């Protein structure tokens, strides 16, 4: 896995989430994987999904360009994510604040 994705998952784990694994290994062109995380903080058991979105200009390689965060499994490419982060922005983003904002929305 790309180290930037690992960095994002590690940041979530430091803020009360545990990695459950891949949810979908579909061959649909618009994502390469959906990763499930489960809350260990109150309310325990809430789930979020990190959808590894692929570059629509490079469909044959499934090059991940962005990660969409949602509280349910996306069913199509028009899914409305809680938030998104570009893969290239992970190193430049304050992940603590980013995840705290996600937690404020999801852990209510």
Protein Blocks (a to p, Z undefined) as FASTA:
>chain_A
ZZklmmmmmmmmmnopacfbjfbfcfbfkbcbdcddddfbdcehiacdddddddfklmmn
opafbdcddfbdcfbfkbccfbdcdfklmmmpcfklmmmmmmmmmmZZ
